[in-house]
Amino acid sequence: MNHFPWLTIIVLFPISAGLVIPFLPSTGNKIIRWYTLGVCLLEFLLITYIFCYHYQFNDHLIQLKEDYNWISFINFHWRLGIDGFSIGLILLTGFITTLATLAAWPVTRNPRLFYF
């Protein structure tokens, strides 16, 4: 069993990549658009990789479980897992996010706020 935190990476990668956008140069919107498209494509490829190589189709229980003690004195945990229903929705979210980024390609007014 692989204990690599795949689901945490899927959740935190776009958030951390979005936090970089305000620091990108504002001398045009090409850099911001290409950066956002690259992040979306990388996220979609990562989700597809996890779906193809780490998800077991014959197991209908929750898979890729993660449980981290986040704030111990109030017993908060960071718990993630995928079942058969949610993996399709996760794939769909990655695909639609990439399509939405491509559909927003003509946006030229204040792209830093738009893509952030």
LUMTI-549064 format. One record per atom (N, C-alpha, C, O): x, y, z. Coordinates in steps of 0.1 Angstrom, whole numbers, padded with zeros to 4 digits, always signed. Atoms other than C-alpha are relative to their C-alpha. Layout:
+-------+-------+-------+
|    xx |    yy |    zz |
+-------+-------+-------+
|     X |     Y |     Z |
...
+-------+-------+-------+
//
This chain:
+-------+-------+-------+
|    xx |    yy |    zz |
+-------+-------+-------+
| +0008 | -0012 | +0000 |
| +0000 | +0000 | +0000 |
| +0009 | +0013 | +0000 |
| +0018 | +0014 | +0008 |
| -0008 | -0012 | +0001 |
| +0013 | +0034 | -0010 |
| -0005 | +0011 | +0010 |
| -0017 | +0013 | +0010 |
| +0004 | -0010 | -0009 |
| +0012 | +0061 | +0017 |
| +0004 | +0014 | -0004 |
| +0005 | +0023 | +0004 |
| -0003 | -0013 | +0005 |
| +0021 | +0090 | -0005 |
| -0013 | +0009 | +0001 |
| -0024 | +0004 | -0003 |
| +0012 | -0008 | -0002 |
| -0004 | +0119 | +0002 |
| -0005 | +0006 | -0013 |
| -0005 | +0018 | -0015 |
| +0005 | -0005 | +0013 |
| -0019 | +0121 | -0033 |
| -0012 | +0010 | +0001 |
| -0012 | +0020 | -0006 |
| +0012 | -0008 | -0001 |
| -0052 | +0136 | -0022 |
| +0003 | +0014 | +0005 |
| -0002 | +0024 | +0001 |
| -0005 | -0013 | -0005 |
| -0035 | +0163 | -0002 |
| +0006 | +0009 | -0010 |
| +0005 | +0021 | -0011 |
| -0007 | -0008 | +0011 |
| -0014 | +0173 | -0032 |
| -0011 | +0005 | -0010 |
| -0009 | +0016 | -0015 |
| +0010 | -0004 | +0009 |
| -0045 | +0174 | -0054 |
| -0008 | +0012 | +0006 |
| -0011 | +0021 | -0002 |
| +0008 | -0011 | -0006 |
| -0062 | +0198 | -0029 |
| +0009 | +0012 | +0001 |
| +0005 | +0023 | -0002 |
| -0008 | -0012 | -0003 |
| -0032 | +0220 | -0020 |
| +0008 | +0005 | -0012 |
| +0012 | +0017 | -0011 |
| -0008 | -0005 | +0011 |
| -0014 | +0223 | -0053 |
| -0006 | +0012 | -0007 |
| +0001 | +0022 | -0009 |
| +0006 | -0012 | +0006 |
| -0039 | +0246 | -0070 |
| -0001 | +0012 | +0009 |
| +0001 | +0024 | +0005 |
| +0000 | -0011 | -0009 |
| -0042 | +0267 | -0039 |
| +0014 | +0007 | +0001 |
| +0015 | +0019 | +0001 |
| -0014 | -0005 | -0001 |
| -0004 | +0271 | -0035 |
| +0004 | +0007 | -0014 |
| +0011 | +0017 | -0014 |
| -0003 | -0006 | +0013 |
| -0001 | +0278 | -0073 |
| -0007 | +0013 | -0002 |
| -0002 | +0022 | -0008 |
| +0008 | -0013 | +0001 |
| -0028 | +0305 | -0071 |
| +0006 | +0011 | +0009 |
| +0005 | +0022 | +0005 |
| -0006 | -0010 | -0008 |
| -0009 | +0322 | -0043 |
| +0012 | +0006 | -0007 |
| +0017 | +0017 | -0002 |
| -0012 | -0005 | +0007 |
| +0020 | +0327 | -0067 |
| -0004 | +0011 | -0010 |
| +0004 | +0020 | -0014 |
| +0004 | -0009 | +0010 |
| -0001 | +0347 | -0092 |
| +0002 | +0015 | +0003 |
| +0006 | +0022 | -0006 |
| -0003 | -0014 | -0003 |
| +0001 | +0381 | -0074 |
| +0014 | +0004 | -0001 |
| +0017 | +0016 | -0003 |
| -0015 | -0003 | +0001 |
| +0039 | +0379 | -0076 |
| +0005 | -0001 | -0014 |
| +0017 | +0002 | -0016 |
| -0004 | +0001 | +0014 |
| +0040 | +0373 | -0114 |
| +0001 | +0015 | -0005 |
| -0007 | +0023 | -0001 |
| -0001 | -0014 | +0006 |
| +0050 | +0404 | -0135 |
| -0013 | +0004 | -0006 |
| -0020 | -0004 | -0012 |
| +0012 | -0005 | +0006 |
| +0022 | +0426 | -0146 |
| +0001 | +0006 | -0013 |
| -0007 | +0015 | -0017 |
| -0003 | -0006 | +0013 |
| +0037 | +0435 | -0180 |
| -0007 | -0007 | -0011 |
| -0002 | -0008 | -0022 |
| +0008 | +0007 | +0010 |
| +0010 | +0417 | -0199 |
| -0006 | -0012 | +0006 |
| -0003 | -0017 | +0017 |
| +0008 | +0011 | -0006 |
| -0014 | +0389 | -0194 |
| +0005 | -0014 | -0005 |
| -0001 | -0024 | -0001 |
| -0004 | +0013 | +0006 |
| +0004 | +0362 | -0214 |
| +0007 | -0009 | +0011 |
| +0004 | -0021 | +0011 |
| -0007 | +0008 | -0010 |
| +0026 | +0350 | -0185 |
| -0011 | -0006 | +0010 |
| -0010 | -0018 | +0013 |
| +0010 | +0004 | -0010 |
| -0004 | +0348 | -0161 |
| -0009 | -0011 | -0007 |
| -0012 | -0021 | +0000 |
| +0009 | +0010 | +0007 |
| -0026 | +0329 | -0187 |
| +0008 | -0013 | -0002 |
| +0002 | -0023 | +0001 |
| -0007 | +0012 | +0002 |
| +0001 | +0304 | -0196 |
| +0004 | -0007 | +0013 |
| +0003 | -0019 | +0014 |
| -0002 | +0006 | -0014 |
| +0010 | +0299 | -0159 |
| -0012 | -0007 | +0005 |
| -0012 | -0019 | +0009 |
| +0013 | +0006 | -0004 |
| -0027 | +0292 | -0151 |
| -0003 | -0012 | -0008 |
| -0007 | -0022 | -0002 |
| +0003 | +0011 | +0008 |
| -0031 | +0269 | -0180 |
| +0010 | -0012 | +0003 |
| +0005 | -0023 | +0004 |
| -0010 | +0010 | -0004 |
| +0001 | +0250 | -0170 |
| -0004 | -0007 | +0013 |
| -0003 | -0019 | +0014 |
| +0004 | +0005 | -0013 |
| -0011 | +0246 | -0135 |
| -0013 | -0009 | -0001 |
| -0013 | -0020 | +0004 |
| +0013 | +0008 | +0002 |
| -0046 | +0233 | -0146 |
| +0003 | -0013 | -0007 |
| -0002 | -0023 | -0004 |
| -0004 | +0012 | +0007 |
| -0030 | +0209 | -0171 |
| +0007 | -0010 | +0009 |
| +0005 | -0022 | +0009 |
| -0007 | +0009 | -0009 |
| -0006 | +0196 | -0145 |
| -0009 | -0006 | +0011 |
| -0007 | -0018 | +0014 |
| +0010 | +0005 | -0009 |
| -0034 | +0192 | -0120 |
| -0008 | -0011 | -0006 |
| -0011 | -0022 | +0000 |
| +0008 | +0010 | +0007 |
| -0055 | +0173 | -0145 |
| +0008 | -0013 | -0003 |
| +0003 | -0024 | -0002 |
| -0009 | +0012 | +0003 |
| -0026 | +0150 | -0155 |
| +0003 | -0007 | +0013 |
| +0004 | -0020 | +0013 |
| -0002 | +0007 | -0013 |
| -0019 | +0143 | -0118 |
| -0012 | -0008 | +0005 |
| -0011 | -0019 | +0009 |
| +0013 | +0007 | -0003 |
| -0056 | +0134 | -0112 |
| -0001 | -0012 | -0009 |
| -0005 | -0023 | -0004 |
| +0001 | +0011 | +0010 |
| -0055 | +0112 | -0143 |
| +0010 | -0011 | +0004 |
| +0007 | -0023 | +0004 |
| -0010 | +0010 | -0004 |
| -0023 | +0095 | -0131 |
| -0004 | -0008 | +0012 |
| -0003 | -0020 | +0013 |
| +0005 | +0006 | -0012 |
| -0038 | +0088 | -0097 |
| -0011 | -0010 | -0003 |
| -0012 | -0021 | +0002 |
| +0011 | +0009 | +0004 |
| -0069 | +0074 | -0113 |
| +0005 | -0012 | -0007 |
| -0001 | -0023 | -0004 |
| -0005 | +0012 | +0008 |
| -0050 | +0051 | -0136 |
| +0009 | -0009 | +0007 |
| +0008 | -0022 | +0006 |
| -0011 | +0009 | -0006 |
| -0022 | +0038 | -0114 |
| -0002 | -0003 | +0015 |
| +0004 | -0012 | +0020 |
| +0001 | +0002 | -0015 |
| -0033 | +0041 | -0077 |
| -0014 | -0003 | +0004 |
| -0016 | -0007 | +0016 |
| +0014 | +0003 | -0004 |
| -0071 | +0036 | -0077 |
| -0003 | -0015 | -0004 |
| -0001 | -0018 | -0016 |
| +0003 | +0014 | +0003 |
| -0082 | -0001 | -0075 |
| -0015 | +0000 | -0003 |
| -0024 | +0002 | +0005 |
| +0014 | +0001 | +0004 |
| -0114 | -0006 | -0095 |
| -0008 | -0010 | +0006 |
| -0021 | -0009 | +0007 |
| +0008 | +0011 | -0005 |
| -0124 | -0038 | -0079 |
| -0003 | +0002 | +0015 |
| -0010 | -0006 | +0021 |
| +0003 | -0003 | -0015 |
| -0124 | -0023 | -0043 |
| -0010 | +0012 | +0000 |
| -0007 | +0023 | -0004 |
| +0011 | -0011 | +0000 |
| -0156 | -0003 | -0037 |
| +0000 | +0008 | +0013 |
| -0008 | +0016 | +0015 |
| +0000 | -0008 | -0012 |
| -0146 | +0010 | -0003 |
| +0009 | +0012 | -0002 |
| +0014 | +0015 | -0013 |
| -0008 | -0013 | +0001 |
| -0128 | +0043 | +0004 |
| +0015 | -0004 | -0001 |
| +0020 | -0012 | +0006 |
| -0014 | +0002 | +0003 |
| -0093 | +0043 | -0010 |
| +0009 | +0012 | +0001 |
| +0003 | +0023 | +0003 |
| -0009 | -0011 | -0001 |
| -0062 | +0065 | -0008 |
| -0003 | +0008 | +0013 |
| -0002 | +0020 | +0012 |
| +0004 | -0007 | -0012 |
| -0071 | +0073 | +0028 |
| +0012 | +0008 | +0006 |
| +0023 | +0003 | +0005 |
| -0010 | -0008 | -0007 |
| -0052 | +0101 | +0045 |
| -0006 | +0005 | +0013 |
| -0018 | +0009 | +0013 |
| +0005 | -0005 | -0013 |
| -0056 | +0110 | +0082 |
| +0012 | +0006 | +0007 |
| +0021 | -0001 | +0011 |
| -0011 | -0008 | -0006 |
| -0033 | +0137 | +0097 |
| -0006 | +0007 | +0012 |
| -0017 | +0014 | +0011 |
| +0004 | -0007 | -0012 |
| -0037 | +0151 | +0132 |
| +0004 | +0015 | -0003 |
| +0016 | +0018 | -0003 |
| -0003 | -0013 | +0004 |
| -0040 | +0188 | +0124 |
| +0002 | +0009 | +0012 |
| +0013 | +0015 | +0014 |
| +0000 | -0008 | -0012 |
| -0048 | +0207 | +0156 |
| -0003 | -0010 | +0012 |
| -0015 | -0013 | +0014 |
| +0002 | +0011 | -0009 |
| -0043 | +0182 | +0184 |
| -0008 | +0004 | +0013 |
| -0015 | -0005 | +0018 |
| +0007 | -0003 | -0012 |
| -0056 | +0201 | +0214 |
| -0015 | +0001 | -0001 |
| -0022 | +0001 | +0009 |
| +0015 | +0001 | +0002 |
| -0091 | +0203 | +0199 |
| -0004 | -0011 | -0009 |
| -0015 | -0012 | -0014 |
| +0002 | +0013 | +0007 |
| -0088 | +0170 | +0180 |
| -0005 | +0002 | -0014 |
| -0015 | -0004 | -0018 |
| +0003 | -0002 | +0015 |
| -0090 | +0184 | +0144 |
| +0009 | -0009 | -0008 |
| +0021 | -0010 | -0006 |
| -0008 | +0009 | +0009 |
| -0079 | +0159 | +0117 |
| -0003 | +0005 | -0014 |
| -0014 | +0010 | -0018 |
| +0001 | -0001 | +0015 |
| -0073 | +0163 | +0080 |
| -0002 | -0014 | -0005 |
| +0008 | -0021 | -0006 |
| +0003 | +0013 | +0005 |
| -0090 | +0133 | +0065 |
| -0005 | +0001 | -0014 |
| -0014 | +0008 | -0017 |
| +0004 | +0001 | +0014 |
| -0093 | +0125 | +0029 |
| -0001 | -0014 | -0005 |
| +0006 | -0023 | +0001 |
| +0001 | +0013 | +0005 |
| -0104 | +0095 | +0009 |
| -0008 | +0000 | -0013 |
| -0016 | +0010 | -0015 |
| +0008 | +0000 | +0013 |
| -0119 | +0085 | -0025 |
| -0007 | -0013 | +0000 |
| -0002 | -0024 | +0003 |
| +0008 | +0012 | +0003 |
| -0147 | +0061 | -0033 |
| -0003 | -0001 | -0014 |
| +0002 | +0008 | -0022 |
| +0002 | +0002 | +0014 |
| -0160 | +0049 | -0066 |
| -0008 | +0012 | -0006 |
| -0007 | +0014 | -0018 |
| +0008 | -0011 | +0005 |
| -0185 | +0078 | -0069 |
| +0008 | +0013 | -0001 |
| +0007 | +0020 | -0011 |
| -0007 | -0012 | +0000 |
| -0161 | +0106 | -0061 |
| +0012 | +0001 | -0010 |
| +0016 | +0012 | -0014 |
| -0012 | +0000 | +0009 |
| -0132 | +0096 | -0084 |
| -0005 | +0006 | -0013 |
| +0003 | +0013 | -0020 |
| +0005 | -0005 | +0012 |
| -0154 | +0104 | -0114 |
| -0002 | +0015 | +0001 |
| +0001 | +0023 | -0009 |
| +0002 | -0014 | -0002 |
| -0163 | +0138 | -0100 |
| +0013 | +0008 | +0001 |
| +0014 | +0019 | -0004 |
| -0013 | -0007 | -0001 |
| -0127 | +0146 | -0092 |
| +0006 | +0001 | -0014 |
| +0012 | +0012 | -0017 |
| -0005 | +0000 | +0014 |
| -0117 | +0137 | -0128 |
| -0007 | +0011 | -0008 |
| -0001 | +0019 | -0015 |
| +0008 | -0010 | +0007 |
| -0145 | +0159 | -0141 |
| +0003 | +0014 | +0004 |
| +0004 | +0023 | -0004 |
| -0004 | -0013 | -0004 |
| -0135 | +0188 | -0120 |
| +0013 | +0004 | -0006 |
| +0015 | +0016 | -0010 |
| -0013 | -0004 | +0006 |
| -0099 | +0187 | -0133 |
| -0002 | +0003 | -0015 |
| +0005 | +0012 | -0020 |
| +0003 | -0002 | +0015 |
| -0112 | +0185 | -0169 |
| -0007 | +0013 | -0002 |
| -0003 | +0021 | -0011 |
| +0008 | -0012 | +0002 |
| -0137 | +0213 | -0165 |
| +0008 | +0012 | +0004 |
| +0007 | +0023 | -0002 |
| -0008 | -0012 | -0003 |
| -0112 | +0236 | -0148 |
| +0010 | +0003 | -0011 |
| +0012 | +0015 | -0014 |
| -0009 | -0003 | +0012 |
| -0088 | +0232 | -0177 |
| -0008 | +0006 | -0011 |
| -0003 | +0015 | -0018 |
| +0008 | -0006 | +0011 |
| -0116 | +0239 | -0202 |
| -0004 | +0014 | +0004 |
| -0005 | +0022 | -0005 |
| +0003 | -0013 | -0004 |
| -0127 | +0269 | -0182 |
| +0011 | +0010 | -0002 |
| +0009 | +0022 | -0005 |
| -0012 | -0009 | +0002 |
| -0092 | +0283 | -0183 |
| +0002 | +0003 | -0015 |
| +0005 | +0014 | -0018 |
| -0001 | -0002 | +0015 |
| -0091 | +0278 | -0221 |
| -0011 | +0009 | -0005 |
| -0009 | +0017 | -0014 |
| +0011 | -0008 | +0004 |
| -0125 | +0294 | -0224 |
| +0002 | +0015 | +0004 |
| -0003 | +0024 | -0002 |
| -0003 | -0014 | -0005 |
| -0113 | +0325 | -0204 |
| +0012 | +0006 | -0007 |
| +0017 | +0016 | -0003 |
| -0012 | -0005 | +0006 |
| -0083 | +0329 | -0227 |
| -0001 | +0014 | -0006 |
| +0009 | +0021 | -0005 |
| +0001 | -0014 | +0006 |
| -0096 | +0361 | -0244 |
| -0001 | +0011 | +0011 |
| +0000 | +0023 | +0007 |
| +0001 | -0010 | -0011 |
| -0099 | +0379 | -0210 |
| +0014 | +0008 | +0000 |
| +0024 | +0002 | +0003 |
| -0012 | -0008 | +0000 |
| -0074 | +0408 | -0212 |
| +0000 | +0010 | +0011 |
| +0010 | +0016 | +0014 |
| +0001 | -0011 | -0010 |
| -0087 | +0432 | -0185 |
| +0003 | -0006 | +0014 |
| -0005 | -0015 | +0018 |
| -0004 | +0004 | -0013 |
| -0070 | +0426 | -0152 |
| +0001 | -0015 | +0002 |
| -0007 | -0020 | +0010 |
| -0001 | +0015 | -0001 |
| -0060 | +0389 | -0156 |
| +0005 | -0005 | +0013 |
| +0002 | -0016 | +0017 |
| -0005 | +0004 | -0013 |
| -0042 | +0388 | -0123 |
| -0012 | -0003 | +0010 |
| -0012 | -0013 | +0017 |
| +0012 | +0002 | -0009 |
| -0075 | +0392 | -0104 |
| -0009 | -0011 | -0006 |
| -0015 | -0019 | +0002 |
| +0009 | +0010 | +0006 |
| -0094 | +0370 | -0129 |
| +0005 | -0014 | +0003 |
| -0003 | -0022 | +0007 |
| -0005 | +0013 | -0002 |
| -0071 | +0340 | -0126 |
| +0003 | -0003 | +0015 |
| +0004 | -0015 | +0018 |
| -0003 | +0003 | -0014 |
| -0064 | +0344 | -0089 |
| -0013 | -0005 | +0007 |
| -0013 | -0007 | +0019 |
+-------+-------+-------+
//
